[in-house]
Each structure stands twice: as structure tokens, then as C-alpha cells.
Amino acid sequence: MRSLWRGAVSFGLVTVAVRLYRATEEHDFRFHQVHREDGGRIRYQRVCSVCGKQVGNEDIAKGYEFEDGRMVMLGPEDFESLPIKTEHAIEVLEFVPAAEVDPIFFQKSYYLEPDKAAVRPYVLLRRALEEADLLAVVKITLRQRETLAMLRARNDVLVLHTMLWPDEVRKPEFSFLSQDVEIRPQELQMASSLVQSMAGDFEPDQFSDDYREALGELISAKAEGAEIPERPEPEREGEVIDLMTALERSVEQARTSRDGTGDQDRRTSRGRSGGGGKKKAEKEQDEKTTRSGSTRRTGGRKSSA
């Protein structure tokens, strides 16, 4: 990995020299815009809206336009002259409990690697965070922009999560929030039972990106001139049922899935075959109810609520 920032974590009088690395990467297919007739790449040119000339990167500045039309232009020297203390430092502001931090503030994640001479204070800070079960609220400047961030211990390393500022989180303004929605105790009890029946430990390796796998097969098939994979038929909607009945049948189906297909099948995402563990559970439940003389089915139903 290539580091993208170098500086130091400072808390109190202790400093830890570190390098910053991206902690995540997106595994997705990147497409180019091409001419449908001949496959040629579509290129874009930077053209000035005033003089109509094509402009090179060396002649491009950043401009801020006021509501009255005035334009203020800023160059690299302007950004470099900003009085920011955190340009090469991660300044710890305070330590807070993890439960008090709303994930809506999180943006991107980075790994911190200590310099050779800073391994001991690095491990000391990591251990202190682990022992206290706290996160460090910090400030850091990345790409000439100071941002709020969170520092935490994860798998023997320190991870930094950049965050939004409080005024950057929108307030939800939906009409239903002013409505007096009545929830019956039986519905809440059944919904809680459904949640408990589907509860388990979060193990991300058990989930798969079915869309990316299907897209990869489609691209490979088109490249080799092979037959295009067929899209699975969507499940048919059954009779429309009320909320309480939907909850009851969902609980029954979840319990059957856990008992019949195991905890792993219950948590894995539905496969591209269109059913996976869910269809298997439905089939087993149908066979069970048929043997008991019942005509009621438990799968393929959708609630109108």
C-alpha cells in the first residue's frame, strides 16, 4: 500500500509519528463511455465559457461565486497560507464512549502505521483505547481541508474515520413524523419476536456481492461470445395479508429456516438462483405442513402494510 499522508498523532505531550493508508477499496466494474457504433472512447475537453478556448490544468484555478455574481479566485498559495494547525498533525480533542458516536457522521476509513521510532507510543495509545473502550475525537487536514475524525483500535492497529461536521448532517423532514401512528402491543411483541428469531453475530465474510458476480459473468460471456446467463424469475406474490398475519408467518418461517438450514444459511444473502436458503426453508415448511394435513403455505406472501 502507498501512504497518502504523513504526520503525527498528538495527545497531551505525547506524539506518535504515523503514516496514513486507505483502509478500504471498492471492488466494482468501472465502465467507460464509448461510441455505440464503433466503441471509441468519449473524451471531454475543458473549455472556458467566456472565451471558448480549451484550458490546460496549469491555467485552472478554484473560484467561489457569490449570489450577486462576483467571483473570487483562489490558487494553491492561498490554501497553503491558511492558518491550520493540523496540516501535519492529528490533534486529539477528547476521548468519548463508542456508543455515543452516531455512525451517520462517518465518511472514509484509513489505517495508521507508526514510524519505526514511534512503535512503542503507538501500541501504548492503542492499548489505552482498548482498555478504556473509548474513541479519540481528532482533527486532521487532508487535501488542504481540515476535517473532524475518529480514532479507534481495531485488530492491533489504529484506524482513523473521517467524519462530517454536525451542520453537514441533514435533518429529516418527512410528513409521517408529525402523524400519530398507532402500534398495537401484539404487533410490537410479534415484531420483537421476529427480530430475536433473526438475530445473530455479524460475520461479514458470510455475505456476498451477488450483483458484482452476476455482472462479471455477463461481461465474460459477452467477451467470449457465449450464451448470456438468464435472469431468474421473480418470486410470485401470494395473497395480500394483514400486518399481524405477516409478522406471525415471518416468525414461523424464520424459526423453520434456523432449525432446518442452520444459522449460516439464515444470514447469507439470497443467491442469484433467486431463492437459496429461503426457498429451501419454504420447501421444507410446505412438506411439513402438507404431511400434517394443513393447506396453509408459509412462503411467497407479501404484506400490504
C-alpha positions as CSV (number, residue, x, y, z in Angstrom):
1,M,0.0,0.0,0.0
2,R,1.1,3.6,-0.7
3,S,0.7,6.1,2.1
4,L,-1.2,9.3,1.3
5,W,-0.4,11.4,4.4
6,R,2.4,11.6,6.9
7,G,2.3,13.4,10.3
8,A,1.9,12.7,14.0
9,V,-0.8,11.9,16.5
10,S,-0.6,14.2,19.5
11,F,-2.4,13.7,22.8
12,G,-1.2,15.7,25.8
13,L,2.6,15.9,25.5
14,V,2.9,12.6,23.6
15,T,3.4,12.5,19.9
16,V,3.3,9.4,17.6
17,A,4.7,9.7,14.1
18,V,2.4,7.9,11.7
19,R,1.6,7.3,8.0
20,L,-1.9,7.2,6.7
21,Y,-3.2,4.5,4.3
22,R,-6.6,3.8,2.8
23,A,-8.3,1.1,4.7
24,T,-11.0,0.2,2.1
25,E,-11.3,-0.3,-1.6
26,E,-14.3,-0.8,-3.8
27,H,-14.4,-3.9,-5.9
28,D,-16.6,-2.8,-8.8
29,F,-16.6,-2.8,-12.5
30,R,-15.6,0.6,-14.0
31,F,-17.1,1.4,-17.4
32,H,-16.0,3.9,-20.0
33,Q,-18.4,5.9,-22.1
34,V,-18.0,4.8,-25.7
35,H,-19.5,5.5,-29.1
36,R,-22.1,2.8,-29.7
37,E,-21.3,2.5,-33.4
38,D,-17.5,1.9,-33.2
39,G,-16.6,1.5,-29.5
40,G,-14.5,4.7,-29.5
41,R,-13.9,6.3,-26.1
42,I,-15.8,9.5,-25.4
43,R,-13.4,12.3,-24.4
44,Y,-14.2,15.6,-22.6
45,Q,-12.4,18.9,-23.0
46,R,-12.1,21.7,-20.5
47,V,-13.4,24.8,-22.3
48,C,-13.8,28.3,-20.9
49,S,-17.4,29.5,-21.1
50,V,-16.3,33.1,-21.7
51,C,-13.6,32.9,-24.4
52,G,-14.4,29.5,-25.7
53,K,-10.8,28.3,-25.6
54,Q,-9.6,24.9,-24.3
55,V,-7.9,25.3,-20.9
56,G,-5.0,23.3,-19.5
57,N,-4.7,22.2,-15.9
58,E,-1.9,24.8,-15.3
59,D,-4.4,27.6,-16.1
60,I,-7.2,26.4,-13.9
61,A,-7.9,28.0,-10.6
62,K,-10.6,27.5,-8.0
63,G,-13.4,30.1,-7.9
64,Y,-16.2,30.8,-5.4
65,E,-19.2,32.6,-6.8
66,F,-21.4,34.8,-4.6
67,E,-25.1,35.1,-5.1
68,D,-24.6,38.6,-6.7
69,G,-22.3,37.0,-9.4
70,R,-19.0,38.1,-8.0
71,M,-16.2,35.6,-8.4
72,V,-13.3,35.1,-6.0
73,M,-10.4,33.1,-7.4
74,L,-8.1,31.1,-5.2
75,G,-4.7,29.5,-6.1
76,P,-2.6,26.9,-4.4
77,E,-0.7,29.6,-2.5
78,D,-3.9,30.8,-0.9
79,F,-4.8,27.4,0.5
80,E,-1.2,26.9,1.8
81,S,-1.4,30.2,3.7
82,L,-4.5,29.2,5.7
83,P,-3.8,29.2,9.5
84,I,-4.4,25.5,10.1
85,K,-2.6,23.7,12.9
86,T,-3.5,20.2,11.8
87,E,-1.7,20.2,8.4
88,H,0.8,17.5,9.5
89,A,-0.8,16.5,12.8
90,I,-3.7,14.5,14.2
91,E,-4.8,16.6,17.2
92,V,-6.7,14.6,19.8
93,L,-9.5,16.8,21.2
94,E,-11.1,14.3,23.7
95,F,-11.9,10.7,24.3
96,V,-15.5,9.5,24.1
97,P,-17.5,6.2,24.5
98,A,-18.1,4.4,21.2
99,A,-21.8,4.1,21.9
100,E,-22.2,7.9,21.9
101,V,-21.0,8.3,18.3
102,D,-23.7,8.1,15.6
103,P,-22.4,6.2,12.5
104,I,-24.2,8.7,10.3
105,F,-21.2,11.0,10.8
106,F,-18.6,8.5,9.3
107,Q,-17.1,9.0,5.9
108,K,-13.9,7.2,4.9
109,S,-11.6,4.8,6.8
110,Y,-7.8,4.8,7.0
111,Y,-5.1,2.7,8.7
112,L,-2.4,4.4,10.7
113,E,1.2,2.9,10.5
114,P,3.8,4.1,13.1
115,D,7.3,5.2,12.1
116,K,9.9,2.8,13.4
117,A,10.8,5.1,16.3
118,A,7.1,5.5,17.2
119,V,6.0,1.9,17.6
120,R,6.1,1.9,21.4
121,P,3.9,5.0,21.9
122,Y,1.6,3.8,19.1
123,V,1.0,0.5,20.8
124,L,0.6,2.3,24.1
125,L,-2.2,4.5,22.7
126,R,-3.9,1.6,21.0
127,R,-3.9,-0.4,24.2
128,A,-5.2,2.5,26.2
129,L,-8.1,2.9,23.9
130,E,-8.9,-0.8,24.1
131,E,-8.7,-0.9,27.9
132,A,-10.9,2.1,28.3
133,D,-13.2,1.1,25.4
134,L,-13.1,4.7,24.1
135,L,-12.7,6.5,20.8
136,A,-10.5,9.6,20.2
137,V,-12.1,12.6,18.7
138,V,-9.4,14.3,16.5
139,K,-8.9,16.9,13.8
140,I,-6.8,16.3,10.7
141,T,-6.1,18.2,7.5
142,L,-6.4,16.1,4.3
143,R,-6.0,17.6,0.8
144,Q,-5.9,21.1,2.3
145,R,-9.3,20.6,4.1
146,E,-9.5,20.3,7.9
147,T,-12.0,17.6,9.0
148,L,-13.3,16.1,12.1
149,A,-12.3,12.4,12.6
150,M,-12.5,9.5,15.0
151,L,-9.5,7.3,16.0
152,R,-10.1,3.8,17.3
153,A,-8.3,0.5,17.9
154,R,-9.1,-2.4,15.5
155,N,-7.2,-5.7,15.1
156,D,-3.9,-4.4,16.6
157,V,-3.9,-1.2,14.5
158,L,-5.3,2.3,14.9
159,V,-8.0,3.2,12.4
160,L,-9.0,6.8,11.5
161,H,-12.5,7.5,10.3
162,T,-13.1,10.9,8.8
163,M,-16.4,12.5,9.8
164,L,-19.0,15.0,8.7
165,W,-19.4,18.2,10.7
166,P,-22.6,18.5,12.6
167,D,-24.1,21.1,10.2
168,E,-23.5,18.7,7.2
169,V,-25.9,16.1,8.5
170,R,-29.4,16.9,7.2
171,K,-32.4,16.9,9.4
172,P,-35.1,14.5,8.2
173,E,-38.3,16.4,7.3
174,F,-41.0,13.8,6.4
175,S,-44.7,14.2,6.8
176,F,-45.2,10.9,8.6
177,L,-43.1,12.2,11.6
178,S,-46.0,14.5,12.6
179,Q,-48.5,11.7,12.4
180,D,-49.8,9.8,15.4
181,V,-49.1,6.3,14.3
182,E,-50.8,3.6,16.5
183,I,-48.9,0.4,17.1
184,R,-50.8,-2.4,18.9
185,P,-48.9,-4.2,21.7
186,Q,-49.5,-7.5,19.9
187,E,-47.8,-6.2,16.8
188,L,-44.8,-4.9,18.7
189,Q,-44.4,-8.1,20.6
190,M,-44.6,-10.1,17.4
191,A,-42.1,-7.8,15.6
192,S,-39.7,-8.1,18.6
193,S,-40.1,-11.9,18.4
194,L,-39.2,-11.8,14.6
195,V,-36.2,-9.6,15.3
196,Q,-35.0,-12.1,18.0
197,S,-35.5,-15.1,15.8
198,M,-33.4,-13.5,13.1
199,A,-30.7,-12.2,15.4
200,G,-27.1,-13.4,15.2
201,D,-23.4,-12.4,15.3
202,F,-22.3,-10.1,12.4
203,E,-19.8,-12.1,10.3
204,P,-19.3,-10.1,7.0
205,D,-17.5,-12.9,5.3
206,Q,-20.8,-14.8,5.1
207,F,-22.3,-12.2,2.8
208,S,-21.6,-11.9,-0.9
209,D,-22.0,-9.3,-3.6
210,D,-24.4,-11.2,-6.0
211,Y,-24.7,-8.2,-8.3
212,R,-20.9,-7.9,-8.9
213,E,-20.7,-11.7,-9.5
214,A,-23.6,-11.7,-12.0
215,L,-22.2,-8.7,-13.8
216,G,-18.8,-10.4,-14.0
217,E,-20.4,-13.5,-15.6
218,L,-22.3,-11.3,-18.0
219,I,-19.1,-9.4,-19.1
220,S,-17.2,-12.7,-19.5
221,A,-20.0,-14.3,-21.5
222,K,-20.2,-11.3,-23.9
223,A,-16.4,-11.2,-24.3
224,E,-16.3,-14.9,-25.2
225,G,-19.4,-14.8,-27.3
226,A,-21.1,-17.3,-25.0
227,E,-24.7,-17.6,-24.1
228,I,-25.9,-14.8,-21.8
229,P,-26.9,-16.0,-18.4
230,E,-30.7,-16.0,-17.9
231,R,-32.2,-13.7,-15.3
232,P,-34.0,-15.7,-12.6
233,E,-37.8,-15.4,-12.5
234,P,-39.0,-13.2,-9.7
235,E,-41.0,-14.9,-6.9
236,R,-44.7,-14.7,-7.4
237,E,-46.7,-12.7,-4.9
238,G,-49.2,-14.6,-2.9
239,E,-52.4,-13.4,-1.3
240,V,-52.4,-10.0,0.4
241,I,-52.4,-10.4,4.1
242,D,-52.6,-8.0,7.1
243,L,-49.6,-6.9,9.1
244,M,-50.2,-9.2,12.1
245,T,-50.6,-12.3,10.0
246,A,-47.5,-11.3,8.0
247,L,-45.5,-11.0,11.3
248,E,-46.7,-14.3,12.6
249,R,-45.9,-16.2,9.3
250,S,-42.5,-14.4,9.2
251,V,-41.6,-15.6,12.7
252,E,-42.7,-19.1,11.8
253,Q,-40.6,-19.0,8.6
254,A,-37.5,-17.6,10.4
255,R,-37.7,-20.3,13.0
256,T,-38.1,-23.0,10.4
257,S,-35.1,-21.6,8.5
258,R,-33.0,-21.6,11.6
259,D,-33.9,-25.2,12.6
260,G,-33.8,-26.6,9.1
261,T,-31.0,-24.9,7.2
262,G,-28.7,-23.8,10.0
263,D,-27.5,-20.4,11.3
264,Q,-25.3,-19.8,8.3
265,D,-28.0,-20.2,5.7
266,R,-30.2,-17.9,7.7
267,R,-27.7,-15.0,7.5
268,T,-26.3,-15.4,4.0
269,S,-27.8,-13.2,1.3
270,R,-30.1,-14.8,-1.3
271,G,-28.2,-16.3,-4.2
272,R,-28.6,-15.4,-7.8
273,S,-30.7,-18.6,-8.3
274,G,-33.5,-16.4,-6.9
275,G,-34.1,-18.4,-3.7
276,G,-31.1,-20.0,-1.9
277,G,-31.7,-20.8,1.8
278,K,-35.1,-19.1,1.7
279,K,-36.5,-21.3,-1.0
280,K,-35.1,-24.4,0.7
281,A,-36.8,-23.4,4.0
282,E,-40.1,-22.7,2.2
283,K,-39.9,-26.1,0.6
284,E,-39.3,-27.9,3.9
285,Q,-42.1,-26.0,5.6
286,D,-44.5,-26.8,2.7
287,E,-43.7,-30.5,3.0
288,K,-44.1,-30.4,6.8
289,T,-47.5,-28.6,6.7
290,T,-48.7,-31.0,3.9
291,R,-47.9,-34.0,6.0
292,S,-49.8,-32.6,8.9
293,G,-52.9,-32.1,6.7
294,S,-52.7,-28.3,6.6
295,T,-53.3,-26.5,3.4
296,R,-51.7,-23.3,4.6
297,R,-48.4,-22.2,2.9
298,T,-45.8,-20.0,4.6
299,G,-43.7,-18.6,1.8
300,G,-44.1,-16.2,-1.1
301,R,-46.5,-13.8,0.6
302,K,-46.2,-10.1,0.9
303,S,-47.9,-7.8,3.4
304,S,-49.8,-4.8,2.1
305,A,-48.9,-2.8,5.3
